[in-house]
Every structure is written in C-alpha cells, then in structure tokens.
Amino acid sequence: MAMTRRQAVGLTASGLTAFALAQKGRAQATGDNPIPPGVVTLEDFEGVAQRKLSARTFEIVHGGGADEITIRWNREAFNKIALRPRVLVDVSNLNTRLTLFGQQLNFPIVLAPAGVHGLLHPEGELETARGATRAGAVLVIPSSPARPVEQIARTTGQPPWYQIYITKDRGATREEAQRAQNAGCRVLFVTVDGAAAGIRNGMMRPPFNPVRTPGELGTGSDPSLTWKDIAWLRSLVRIPVVVKGIMDPGDAERAVNEGIDGVSVSNHGGRQLDTAAATIDALPAVVEKVGGRIPVLVDGGIRRGTDVLKALARGASAVMIGRPFLYGLATAGADGVDRVVTILRQEFEMAMALTGRPSLADIDRSVLW
Ligand SMILES: Cc1cc2nc3c(=O)[nH]c(=O)nc-3n(C[C@H](O)[C@H](O)[C@H](O)COP(=O)(O)O)c2cc1C
C-alpha cells in the first residue's frame, strides 16, 4: 500500500531524531526535541506528532465531529481553488505587514485558540508563546489556559489575544474577560459555535473514554447564549471583541450591527457540526455582507502558504491555524511552533512572489483562476 509523505516522516521520525541528536550537541546536552530533518511542510509535523503522542492525545488534537467530513472538506475546498501566476512584477521587496485591531502584525497568520497546550507540553501555553515570539506571530490564548494568563502575556513578544466562552457562570466569565484585558491581551475572541459539544466518535471507541476538558471538548459554553450576551460581554471590556464561529452572512451582518469589532469564519476545525461547509467556501458571502466595515478572519484546514493567499484573495484580513502549531508544539516545543509558523510564512511569501503580489494590498480576487 502506498505510504503518504506524512506517514513516512512519522515512521522514520525516531531514526531521524537520533540522527539529528547526534548532529546537534546542544540538543543532546539539553534534552531538547530537535525537529527531524525530513520535516519541511506543516503536514510533516502531523506525522511526527502522531508518532510521539499517545493514540488518545493524538486523537484529541486530530479528531473532528462525527464522520469528520467537514475536516476533509476544509482541506478539499482549498485544493479546488486554482491560482493565477503573474510574472515580471518586481517582487524583490515583499511586504506582509498589516494592522489589525490597532495592532501591527508582521504577517497575516495568527495562532488560533486551542485548549490543549498543556496536554502537549509540560509548559503549556508558555512554550507556545516562546515559539510564537520567535516566529513573530500573535497567539490567541485559549479560554482557561493551563498557565496563568499574566505569565503567558509576559512571555509573548507580540501582545496576545484571548479567547473566551460565555459560561453559565456569568460572574466567572466577567472575571475571566477582565483578567485577560488587565493581563495585556489586546483582543477578546468570543467563541459562539459551542452550543453543544460536537460528537467525537474517535474518543468514544475503546480504548478511549469520552474526554471532557474545560474550554474545549465539552466547550462549557452556555447553550442559552444570544446576541444579548455578546453585547453584555462587550460592555465589560475596552478591547476589541471578535465573534468566532460565524459561517452565515446574516450572522455576520448582525455582528456588525451589534457593534462587534471583527468576525472569525470558523467551523471549529471541523470539530463541531459535521458536514458544516468548508470555511473557505463560507468566507466570500460573509466578506460581501460585511463589506469592509470590520475585519474578517478565517480558519480551518490552512496548511500551505497558498491557502493563506487564497483566503486573503477571498477577502480575509488574516488567517488562523490550529492543529499545525499544536503538532509543532508536541514535536519540539517552542522550536516546533516557530518552525511551523515560519514554514507557512515563507510559503506564503513564495506564493505572493509567484502571483506577482508584492504586498497584501495587491492580493485580490484576480489572484484566483
Ligand atoms: C485540539 C483543538 C482544540 C481547540 N480548542 C479550541 C478552544 O478552546 N477554543 C476555540 O475557540 N477553538 C478551539 N479550537 C478550534 C481552533 O481555534 C480553530 O478554529 C481550528 O483548529 C482551525 O482549524 P485547523 O485545526 O484545521 O487549523 C480547537 C481546535 C483544536 C484542533
């Protein structure tokens, strides 16, 4: 049976790790986790992480809702979009910088909130924050992080953003939002696609047990939430509020009318409603409805620099990645996170160059075939 590149890298990871260890005295001395030399794409990290993590932990990160059709669609939809190369444009000075929610970003790639850092590395979000800092990326700290938000915020080079669920305990939600703001988080994402916890078949089968961790698998989100609660949350903080988990243009319009500062098109990486549409397919109608009044972010299945380019061409201001940086964290801690972001950024720059787009402002629909 044919073996995918990811499987091959995963299977050889221990051998390659031994090779890298022999080469890198520093790593050997400190017990670091060097990245196997064969790892050159984000997908490669998945194979190495699979090899390294227990089956149960890998499934927690990798798995999705029910039959995992949306996970597949998130990827397939990107693959179906063809690009239009343009030549003889001066791309010797690429500029990927942008301003989002009043903050300068080096490039339009953000680390999505994911409530599992502590499962993948003993230092949890602190280690991710170190990797994000090295890569120059913004981290969205997940609700109820494994490490104190103040400590994480002190570790990040770029001021972090924070994600929250509105739980039944509104007092605790208020405290969490204000604590994040006081810690220096510059944007508050409120995740709204957690009215029910998505079915995770993989974790129901032996040897797994249905696992519930606060902030993710059972989201903790209050199922009675409405726009009134979003307005309430917004009244508690001075920082911009972004609604995460918007797929419908009508919901996006409502967010604008409610005075929300941004929307994030997301199907939770295919972990909630299975057979929900691919996010890159949901994006254009949301962008059209929002009409440039607030930024629109998108996540789900972004694995290549060309995916970043396609998302921006369809009107996203920035993208977020989830699983890839988690696999980087599991593989090699901060080094892994740094490498994942750097690979994606470099691939994105290459895609900009080969489509003749020297800056983000030059990326529009005409990039697409
Ligand atoms: C293991 C895992 C945990 C996650 N935890 C959260 C969370 O706590 N809050 C949240 O808003 N989204 C969470 N997400 C969703 C991500 O923020 C993001 O929407 C998704 O991972 C993007 O898709 P991708 O993994 O294909 O890049 C989680 C995703 C994964 C894979």
The ligand as an SDF file (V2000), in Angstrom:
LIG
                    3D

 31 33  0  0  0  0  0  0  0  0999 V2000
   -7.2370   20.4060   19.7490 C   0  0  0  0  0  0  0  0  0  0  0  0
   -8.0440   21.6250   19.4510 C   0  0  0  0  0  0  0  0  0  0  0  0
   -8.5460   22.3960   20.4840 C   0  0  0  0  0  0  0  0  0  0  0  0
   -9.2990   23.5350   20.2030 C   0  0  0  0  0  0  0  0  0  0  0  0
   -9.7510   24.3150   21.2360 N   0  0  0  0  0  0  0  0  0  0  0  0
  -10.4310   25.4420   20.9700 C   0  0  0  0  0  0  0  0  0  0  0  0
  -10.8200   26.3020   22.0260 C   0  0  0  0  0  0  0  0  0  0  0  0
  -10.5550   26.0400   23.2090 O   0  0  0  0  0  0  0  0  0  0  0  0
  -11.4870   27.4370   21.6830 N   0  0  0  0  0  0  0  0  0  0  0  0
  -11.7820   27.7680   20.3910 C   0  0  0  0  0  0  0  0  0  0  0  0
  -12.3820   28.8020   20.1400 O   0  0  0  0  0  0  0  0  0  0  0  0
  -11.3940   26.9630   19.3700 N   0  0  0  0  0  0  0  0  0  0  0  0
  -10.7280   25.8320   19.6350 C   0  0  0  0  0  0  0  0  0  0  0  0
  -10.3100   25.0470   18.6020 N   0  0  0  0  0  0  0  0  0  0  0  0
  -10.5800   25.4600   17.2000 C   0  0  0  0  0  0  0  0  0  0  0  0
   -9.4330   26.3450   16.6700 C   0  0  0  0  0  0  0  0  0  0  0  0
   -9.4480   27.6040   17.2740 O   0  0  0  0  0  0  0  0  0  0  0  0
   -9.5530   26.5640   15.1560 C   0  0  0  0  0  0  0  0  0  0  0  0
  -10.8360   27.0500   14.8620 O   0  0  0  0  0  0  0  0  0  0  0  0
   -9.2880   25.2930   14.3290 C   0  0  0  0  0  0  0  0  0  0  0  0
   -8.3210   24.4800   14.9380 O   0  0  0  0  0  0  0  0  0  0  0  0
   -8.8180   25.6710   12.9340 C   0  0  0  0  0  0  0  0  0  0  0  0
   -8.7220   24.5510   12.1280 O   0  0  0  0  0  0  0  0  0  0  0  0
   -7.3390   23.7510   11.8360 P   0  0  0  0  0  0  0  0  0  0  0  0
   -7.0440   22.9560   13.0750 O   0  0  0  0  0  0  0  0  0  0  0  0
   -7.7010   22.8990   10.6700 O   0  0  0  0  0  0  0  0  0  0  0  0
   -6.2790   24.7680   11.5290 O   0  0  0  0  0  0  0  0  0  0  0  0
   -9.5610   23.8970   18.8590 C   0  0  0  0  0  0  0  0  0  0  0  0
   -9.0210   23.1240   17.8300 C   0  0  0  0  0  0  0  0  0  0  0  0
   -8.2710   22.0060   18.1050 C   0  0  0  0  0  0  0  0  0  0  0  0
   -7.6960   21.2120   16.9740 C   0  0  0  0  0  0  0  0  0  0  0  0
  1  2  1  0
  2  3  1  0
  2 30  2  0
  3  4  2  0
  4  5  1  0
  4 28  1  0
  5  6  2  0
  6  7  1  0
  6 13  1  0
  7  8  2  0
  7  9  1  0
  9 10  1  0
 10 11  2  0
 10 12  1  0
 12 13  2  0
 13 14  1  0
 14 15  1  0
 14 28  1  0
 15 16  1  0
 16 17  1  0
 16 18  1  0
 18 19  1  0
 18 20  1  0
 20 21  1  0
 20 22  1  0
 22 23  1  0
 23 24  1  0
 24 25  2  0
 24 26  1  0
 24 27  1  0
 28 29  2  0
 29 30  1  0
 30 31  1  0
M  END
$$$$
